[in-house]
Amino acid sequence: MTASPERALAMRLAAEVVKAAYEEAMRRHGLLPSTVALISDYAEQNLAALHAEGQGEEIRDG
Protein backbone atom coordinates (compact mmCIF):
# COMPACT_ATOMS: atom_id res chain seq x y z
CA MET A 1 0.00 0.00 0.00
CA THR A 2 1.46 3.35 -1.01
CA ALA A 3 0.78 6.72 0.56
CA SER A 4 -1.13 9.39 -1.29
CA PRO A 5 1.03 12.11 -2.89
CA GLU A 6 -0.23 14.61 -0.32
CA ARG A 7 0.67 12.35 2.59
CA ALA A 8 4.10 11.60 1.11
CA LEU A 9 4.76 15.34 0.70
CA ALA A 10 3.64 16.03 4.27
CA MET A 11 5.94 13.31 5.57
CA ARG A 12 8.93 14.67 3.60
CA LEU A 13 8.30 18.18 4.90
CA ALA A 14 7.94 16.92 8.47
CA ALA A 15 11.20 14.99 8.13
CA GLU A 16 12.98 18.14 6.93
CA VAL A 17 11.73 20.10 9.96
CA VAL A 18 12.88 17.37 12.34
CA LYS A 19 16.23 17.10 10.55
CA ALA A 20 16.83 20.84 10.88
CA ALA A 21 15.90 20.79 14.57
CA TYR A 22 18.23 17.89 15.35
CA GLU A 23 21.09 19.38 13.34
CA GLU A 24 20.74 22.66 15.23
CA ALA A 25 20.66 20.81 18.54
CA MET A 26 23.84 18.92 17.64
CA ARG A 27 25.57 22.19 16.70
CA ARG A 28 24.44 23.85 19.95
CA HIS A 29 25.84 20.89 21.85
CA GLY A 30 29.20 21.58 20.23
CA LEU A 31 29.48 18.87 17.61
CA LEU A 32 31.70 19.75 14.68
CA PRO A 33 29.90 20.58 11.42
CA SER A 34 31.45 17.52 9.76
CA THR A 35 30.09 15.31 12.56
CA VAL A 36 26.63 16.85 12.22
CA ALA A 37 26.73 16.20 8.47
CA LEU A 38 27.90 12.60 8.97
CA ILE A 39 25.18 11.84 11.52
CA SER A 40 22.56 13.43 9.26
CA ASP A 41 23.78 11.29 6.36
CA TYR A 42 23.49 8.15 8.50
CA ALA A 43 19.96 9.13 9.49
CA GLU A 44 18.99 9.71 5.84
CA GLN A 45 20.38 6.29 4.93
CA ASN A 46 18.38 4.71 7.75
CA LEU A 47 15.19 6.43 6.60
CA ALA A 48 15.80 5.35 3.00
CA ALA A 49 16.30 1.76 4.17
CA LEU A 50 13.08 1.86 6.17
CA HIS A 51 11.22 3.30 3.20
CA ALA A 52 12.67 0.68 0.86
CA GLU A 53 11.76 -2.06 3.33
CA GLY A 54 8.21 -0.78 3.37
CA GLN A 55 8.18 -0.85 -0.43
CA GLY A 56 9.66 -4.35 -0.60
CA GLU A 57 12.96 -3.12 -2.00
CA GLU A 58 16.56 -3.52 -0.90
CA ILE A 59 19.17 -0.75 -0.86
CA ARG A 60 22.92 -1.05 -0.42
CA ASP A 61 25.24 1.05 1.73
CA GLY A 62 27.35 3.70 0.11
RAQUIHU-V294098 format. One record per pair of residues at least 24 apart in sequence whose ideal C-beta (glycine too) atoms are under 7 Angstrom apart, sorted by the first residue. I is the first residue (numbers start at 1). J is the second residue. D is the distance in whole Angstrom. If there is no record, write none. Layout:
BEGIN
I & J & D
I & J & D
END
This chain:
BEGIN
15 & 47 & 7
END
